[in-house]
Amino acid sequence: MRKTPLRAGAIGGVLAAVIASDKALRRKLKDVQDPTEAAKVIGQALKKKGKVVAGDLKMWLESPGVQSAIDEGKDILHDALQKIERSAQSAATSLKKQAASAMKTAGVKGKKGEKGGSKKKR
């Protein structure tokens, strides 16, 4: 799961590449004095370049390497979920047996239909 920051960094890298490749944007950023103004300039540039960034991101996400990583992640999560389900089932079965044993030791009768359970008369 440590690959997630790398993927997020790759998206940031795409945005940084768009900004770095725009000479006009670099000139504008050189002249700004205020960080708020710089954010506005970058925002306007990204708005204009949004289609390029979206296309690049779409190509990246559809690439075989990324799809392979996504499939691998799905497999890992599926396996982990199955392991958790088996563990929970095992714990539930064990607790049920312990509870039945404790009830038997305490002399408490179980529910209707269970071993040692009482049947109500009508």
N, CA and C of each residue as an Amber inpcrd file, in Angstrom:
protein
   366
   0.8050000  -1.1960000   0.0000000   0.0000000   0.0000000   0.0000000
   0.8550000   1.2710000   0.0000000   2.1420000   1.1530000  -0.0210000
   3.0060000   2.3270000  -0.0320000   3.0930000   2.9390000  -1.4210000
   2.5100000   2.3000000  -2.4170000   2.5670000   2.8080000  -3.7780000
   1.6100000   3.9720000  -3.9920000   0.6120000   4.1240000  -3.1290000
  -0.3810000   5.1780000  -3.2950000   0.2580000   6.5690000  -3.3250000
   1.1650000   6.9040000  -2.3990000   1.7980000   8.2210000  -2.4950000
   2.5780000   8.3950000  -3.8060000   3.1520000   7.3080000  -4.3180000
   3.8670000   7.4110000  -5.5850000   2.9150000   7.7400000  -6.7140000
   1.7360000   7.1420000  -6.6810000   0.7400000   7.4160000  -7.7260000
   0.2540000   8.8540000  -7.6260000   0.0070000   9.3110000  -6.4100000
  -0.4190000  10.6940000  -6.2250000   0.7020000  11.6410000  -6.6600000
   1.9340000  11.2530000  -6.3940000   3.0800000  12.0550000  -6.8230000
   3.1950000  12.0960000  -8.3330000   2.8220000  11.0110000  -8.9950000
   2.8710000  10.9810000 -10.4560000   1.8680000  11.9650000 -11.0430000
   0.6940000  12.0500000 -10.4340000  -0.3060000  13.0110000 -10.8980000
   0.2100000  14.4330000 -10.6910000   0.8090000  14.6780000  -9.5300000
   1.4130000  15.9920000  -9.2830000   2.5380000  16.2770000 -10.2520000
   3.2750000  15.2290000 -10.6230000   4.3560000  15.3840000 -11.6000000
   3.8290000  15.8060000 -12.9620000   2.6830000  15.2630000 -13.3410000
   2.0730000  15.6640000 -14.6130000   1.7240000  17.1450000 -14.5730000
   1.1300000  17.5810000 -13.4680000   0.7820000  19.0010000 -13.3310000
   2.0440000  19.8720000 -13.3330000   3.0590000  19.4250000 -12.6410000
   4.3180000  20.1850000 -12.6060000   4.9420000  20.2620000 -13.9910000
   4.8540000  19.1960000 -14.7590000   5.4130000  19.2010000 -16.1170000
   4.6820000  20.1940000 -17.0020000   3.3680000  20.2720000 -16.8450000
   2.5910000  21.2330000 -17.6340000   3.0140000  22.6530000 -17.2760000
   3.1620000  22.9000000 -15.9780000   3.5610000  24.2410000 -15.5370000
   4.9840000  24.5530000 -16.0100000   5.8870000  23.6110000 -15.8520000
   7.2840000  23.8340000 -16.2090000   7.4810000  24.0050000 -17.7190000
   6.6130000  23.4100000 -18.5110000   6.7830000  23.4860000 -19.9610000
   6.1890000  24.7590000 -20.5690000   5.5140000  25.5580000 -19.7650000
   4.8680000  26.7740000 -20.2610000   5.7370000  27.9980000 -19.9400000
   6.4320000  28.5230000 -20.9770000   7.3410000  29.6630000 -20.7650000
   6.5910000  30.9130000 -20.3230000   5.4190000  31.1430000 -20.9120000
   4.6450000  32.3300000 -20.5470000   4.2360000  32.2730000 -19.0790000
   3.8570000  31.1050000 -18.6390000   3.4680000  30.9400000 -17.2370000
   4.6550000  31.1850000 -16.3160000   5.8020000  30.6730000 -16.6870000
   6.9950000  30.8930000 -15.8570000   7.3260000  32.3770000 -15.7740000
   7.1760000  33.1010000 -16.8800000   7.4290000  34.5520000 -16.8530000
   6.4490000  35.2580000 -15.9310000   5.1660000  34.8810000 -16.0230000
   4.1510000  35.5000000 -15.1640000   4.4460000  35.2130000 -13.6860000
   4.8380000  33.9830000 -13.3950000   5.1310000  33.6210000 -12.0090000
   6.3580000  34.3420000 -11.4810000   7.2800000  34.6460000 -12.3780000
   8.4890000  35.3700000 -11.9850000   8.1520000  36.7880000 -11.5340000
   7.1170000  37.3760000 -12.1460000   6.7580000  38.7660000 -11.8530000
   5.8010000  38.9370000 -10.6790000   5.1540000  37.8700000 -10.2260000
   4.1880000  38.0180000  -9.1260000   4.9180000  38.2150000  -7.8010000
   4.2770000  38.9930000  -6.9290000   4.8600000  39.2950000  -5.6260000
   4.1580000  38.5390000  -4.4930000   2.8910000  38.2180000  -4.6940000
   2.0390000  37.6760000  -3.6410000   1.7370000  36.1900000  -3.9140000
   1.8050000  35.3250000  -2.9030000   1.4770000  33.9110000  -3.1140000
   0.0410000  33.6930000  -3.6070000  -0.8760000  34.5450000  -3.1490000
  -2.2690000  34.4280000  -3.5950000  -2.3720000  34.7110000  -5.0900000
  -1.6470000  35.7170000  -5.5300000  -1.6330000  36.0520000  -6.9540000
  -0.9830000  34.9160000  -7.7600000   0.0530000  34.3200000  -7.2220000
   0.7130000  33.1940000  -7.8910000  -0.2560000  32.0180000  -8.0280000
  -1.0380000  31.7720000  -6.9810000  -2.0230000  30.6950000  -7.0390000
  -3.0680000  30.9710000  -8.1160000  -3.4810000  32.2390000  -8.2430000
  -4.4520000  32.5970000  -9.2780000  -3.8710000  32.3790000 -10.6700000
  -2.6130000  32.7820000 -10.8600000  -1.9580000  32.6150000 -12.1590000
  -1.8510000  31.1320000 -12.5140000  -1.4420000  30.3230000 -11.5430000
  -1.3250000  28.8790000 -11.7710000  -2.7070000  28.2790000 -12.0500000
  -3.7080000  28.7280000 -11.3100000  -5.0710000  28.2430000 -11.5180000
  -5.5840000  28.5440000 -12.9120000  -5.3220000  29.7520000 -13.3920000
  -5.7490000  30.1120000 -14.7450000  -5.0330000  29.2600000 -15.7850000
  -3.7440000  29.0420000 -15.5890000  -2.9770000  28.2310000 -16.5380000
  -3.4690000  26.7870000 -16.5450000  -3.7400000  26.2540000 -15.3620000
  -4.2290000  24.8790000 -15.2900000  -5.6270000  24.7530000 -15.8800000
  -6.4160000  25.7910000 -15.7430000  -7.7480000  25.7730000 -16.3370000
  -7.6350000  25.6620000 -17.8540000  -6.6820000  26.4220000 -18.4170000
  -6.4660000  26.3810000 -19.8640000  -5.8740000  25.0360000 -20.2920000
  -4.9920000  24.5030000 -19.4700000  -4.2980000  23.2620000 -19.8070000
  -5.0210000  22.0270000 -19.2810000  -6.1990000  22.2000000 -18.7220000
  -6.9310000  21.0960000 -18.1010000  -7.1690000  19.9280000 -19.0330000
  -7.4990000  20.2290000 -20.2940000  -7.7570000  19.1420000 -21.2410000
  -6.4920000  18.3400000 -21.5080000  -5.3650000  19.0350000 -21.5840000
  -4.0980000  18.3360000 -21.8050000  -3.7820000  17.4440000 -20.6100000
  -3.9450000  17.9950000 -19.4240000  -3.6700000  17.2350000 -18.2040000
  -4.6190000  16.0450000 -18.1050000  -5.9030000  16.2890000 -18.3800000
  -6.8800000  15.1990000 -18.3100000  -6.5500000  14.1050000 -19.3130000
  -6.1610000  14.4780000 -20.5130000  -5.7820000  13.4890000 -21.5200000
  -4.5660000  12.6890000 -21.1010000  -3.5620000  13.3900000 -20.5540000
  -2.3580000  12.7020000 -20.0800000  -2.6780000  11.7430000 -18.9380000
  -3.5170000  12.2080000 -18.0020000  -3.8900000  11.3520000 -16.8770000
  -4.6840000  10.1380000 -17.3490000  -5.5780000  10.3570000 -18.3130000
  -6.3630000   9.2430000 -18.8310000  -5.4520000   8.2140000 -19.4930000
  -4.5030000   8.6870000 -20.2880000  -3.5570000   7.7680000 -20.9320000
  -2.7490000   7.0140000 -19.8760000  -2.3190000   7.7300000 -18.8530000
  -1.5180000   7.1150000 -17.7910000  -2.3340000   6.0500000 -17.0570000
  -3.5890000   6.4030000 -16.7030000  -4.4260000   5.4530000 -15.9720000
  -4.7830000   4.2260000 -16.8030000  -4.8810000   4.3970000 -18.1100000
  -5.2240000   3.2780000 -18.9780000  -4.0070000   2.4770000 -19.4200000
  -2.8290000   2.9070000 -19.0360000  -1.6180000   2.2070000 -19.4470000
  -1.5700000   0.8160000 -18.8120000  -0.9420000  -0.1390000 -19.5080000
  -0.8950000  -1.5110000 -18.9920000  -0.2360000  -1.6210000 -17.6070000
   0.7840000  -0.8270000 -17.3590000   1.4660000  -0.8910000 -16.0660000
   0.5630000  -0.4820000 -14.9180000  -0.1830000   0.5990000 -15.1130000
  -1.0830000   1.0730000 -14.0610000  -2.2480000   0.1040000 -13.8950000
  -2.7960000  -0.3830000 -14.9990000  -3.8980000  -1.3330000 -14.9100000
  -3.4580000  -2.6100000 -14.2040000  -2.2310000  -3.0310000 -14.4780000
  -1.6830000  -4.2090000 -13.8060000  -1.5750000  -3.9560000 -12.3030000
  -1.1130000  -2.7700000 -11.9270000  -0.9970000  -2.4240000 -10.5030000
  -2.3730000  -2.3650000  -9.8420000  -3.3590000  -1.8380000 -10.5550000
  -4.7180000  -1.7740000 -10.0150000  -5.2660000  -3.1840000  -9.8140000
  -5.0700000  -4.0440000 -10.8150000  -5.5350000  -5.4320000 -10.6930000
  -4.8450000  -6.1480000  -9.5400000  -3.5450000  -5.9010000  -9.3890000
  -2.7920000  -6.5100000  -8.2930000  -3.3330000  -6.0370000  -6.9490000
  -3.6270000  -4.7460000  -6.8580000  -4.1990000  -4.2010000  -5.6290000
  -5.5500000  -4.8100000  -5.3090000  -6.3740000  -5.0020000  -6.3530000
  -7.6780000  -5.6360000  -6.1470000  -7.5020000  -7.0570000  -5.6300000
  -6.5500000  -7.7950000  -6.2150000  -6.2980000  -9.1650000  -5.7730000
  -5.8450000  -9.2030000  -4.3200000  -4.9550000  -8.2840000  -3.9600000
  -4.4560000  -8.2260000  -2.5740000  -5.6070000  -7.9370000  -1.6140000
  -6.4580000  -6.9700000  -1.9700000  -7.5970000  -6.6360000  -1.1120000
  -8.5800000  -7.8010000  -1.0140000  -8.8170000  -8.4760000  -2.1260000
  -9.7320000  -9.6250000  -2.1290000  -9.1960000 -10.7270000  -1.2140000
  -7.9090000 -11.0270000  -1.3360000  -7.2970000 -12.0500000  -0.4870000
  -7.3700000 -11.6700000   0.9920000  -7.0910000 -10.3950000   1.2760000
  -7.1400000  -9.9270000   2.6630000  -8.5610000 -10.0270000   3.2130000
  -9.5430000  -9.6830000   2.3960000 -10.9330000  -9.7620000   2.8340000
 -11.3260000 -11.2090000   3.1220000 -10.9250000 -12.1370000   2.2620000
 -11.2270000 -13.5440000   2.4980000 -10.5690000 -14.0370000   3.7820000
  -9.3340000 -13.6100000   4.0270000  -8.6250000 -14.0070000   5.2430000
  -9.3550000 -13.4770000   6.4820000  -9.8080000 -12.2370000   6.4110000
 -10.5410000 -11.6340000   7.5290000 -11.8550000 -12.3740000   7.7520000
 -12.5590000 -12.6990000   6.6580000 -13.8220000 -13.4280000   6.7950000
 -13.6090000 -14.7960000   7.4360000 -12.5650000 -15.5080000   7.0000000
 -12.2730000 -16.8240000   7.5920000 -11.9320000 -16.6730000   9.0720000
 -11.1460000 -15.6720000   9.4030000 -10.7550000 -15.4420000  10.7930000
 -11.9760000 -15.0980000  11.6440000 -12.8560000 -14.2630000  11.1120000
 -14.0630000 -13.8870000  11.8560000 -14.9730000 -15.0910000  12.0510000
 -15.1020000 -15.9100000  11.0220000 -15.9350000 -17.1150000  11.1260000
 -15.3670000 -18.0690000  12.1630000 -14.0530000 -18.2310000  12.1400000
 -13.3920000 -19.1080000  13.1000000 -13.5840000 -18.5830000  14.5240000
 -13.4280000 -17.2760000  14.6910000 -13.6050000 -16.6850000  16.0230000
 -15.0410000 -16.8420000  16.4950000 -16.0040000 -16.6510000  15.5960000
 -17.4150000 -16.7840000  15.9650000 -17.7280000 -18.2150000  16.3910000
 -17.2040000 -19.1760000  15.6450000 -17.4270000 -20.5830000  15.9860000
 -16.8160000 -20.9100000  17.3440000 -15.5980000 -20.4460000  17.5750000
 -14.9200000 -20.6890000  18.8390000 -15.6820000 -20.0570000  20.0060000
 -16.1340000 -18.8210000  19.8150000 -16.8810000 -18.1380000  20.8730000
 -18.2070000 -18.8330000  21.1430000 -18.8390000 -19.3340000  20.1040000
 -20.1090000 -20.0360000  20.2790000 -19.8990000 -21.2980000  21.1210000
 -18.8220000 -22.0230000  20.8300000 -18.5160000 -23.2340000  21.5910000
 -18.2040000 -22.8920000  23.0470000 -17.4390000 -21.8200000  23.2560000
 -17.0910000 -21.4120000  24.6160000 -18.3430000 -20.9870000  25.3840000
 -19.2300000 -20.2620000  24.7020000 -20.4600000 -19.8180000  25.3600000
 -21.3380000 -21.0060000  25.7270000 -21.4430000 -21.9780000  24.8180000
 -22.2440000 -23.1710000  25.1020000 -21.6590000 -23.9370000  26.2820000
 -20.3380000 -24.0390000  26.3140000 -19.6670000 -24.7440000  27.4080000
 -19.8900000 -24.0140000  28.7290000 -19.7930000 -22.6850000  28.6990000
 -19.9930000 -21.9020000  29.9200000 -21.4300000 -22.0260000  30.4100000
 -22.3790000 -22.0300000  29.4620000 -23.7870000 -22.1690000  29.8490000
 -24.0420000 -23.5420000  30.4620000 -23.4250000 -24.5660000  29.8790000
 -23.6020000 -25.9290000  30.3880000 -23.0180000 -26.0380000  31.7940000
 -21.8320000 -25.4280000  31.9870000 -21.1790000 -25.4510000  33.2960000
 -22.0200000 -24.7030000  34.3260000 -22.6470000 -23.6050000  33.9020000
 -23.4520000 -22.8060000  34.8180000 -24.8370000 -23.4010000  35.0370000
 -25.2020000 -24.3870000  34.2480000 -26.5020000 -25.0220000  34.4150000
 -27.6190000 -24.2670000  33.7340000 -27.2930000 -23.3940000  32.8160000
 -28.3040000 -22.6210000  32.0880000 -28.6690000 -23.3940000  30.8390000
 -29.9680000 -23.4540000  30.5620000 -30.4110000 -24.1660000  29.3760000
 -30.3770000 -23.2260000  28.1790000 -30.0900000 -23.7860000  27.0180000
 -30.0010000 -23.0020000  25.7940000 -31.3500000 -22.7010000  25.1840000
 -31.3550000 -22.1560000  23.9990000 -32.5710000 -21.8150000  23.2770000
 -33.2910000 -23.0700000  22.8170000 -34.5400000 -22.9040000  22.4810000
 -35.3440000 -24.0100000  21.9750000 -34.6960000 -24.5650000  20.7130000
 -34.5680000 -25.8470000  20.6210000 -34.0000000 -26.4840000  19.4480000
 -32.5180000 -26.7820000  19.5770000 -31.8360000 -26.1990000  20.5480000
 -30.4190000 -26.4940000  20.7620000 -30.2970000 -27.6590000  21.7300000
 -29.1340000 -28.2840000  21.7640000 -28.8960000 -29.3710000  22.7060000
 -29.1120000 -28.8700000  24.1250000 -29.8630000 -29.6110000  24.8670000
 -30.0790000 -29.2430000  26.2520000 -31.0780000 -28.1160000  26.4250000
 -31.6580000 -27.6770000  25.3340000 -32.5960000 -26.5640000  25.3980000
 -33.9500000 -27.0050000  25.9230000 -34.6960000 -26.0780000  26.4510000
 -36.0180000 -26.4090000  26.9790000 -37.0680000 -26.1420000  25.9000000
 -38.1130000 -26.9400000  25.9500000 -39.2380000 -26.7490000  25.0210000
 -40.4070000 -26.2670000  25.8280000 -41.0050000 -25.1580000  25.3830000
 -42.1630000 -24.6210000  26.0790000 -43.3970000 -25.4470000  25.7440000
 -44.2220000 -25.6360000  26.7600000 -45.4880000 -26.3010000  26.5400000
 -46.5530000 -25.2450000  26.3700000 -47.4780000 -25.5020000  25.5000000
 -48.5600000 -24.5320000  25.2620000 -49.7620000 -24.8400000  26.0740000
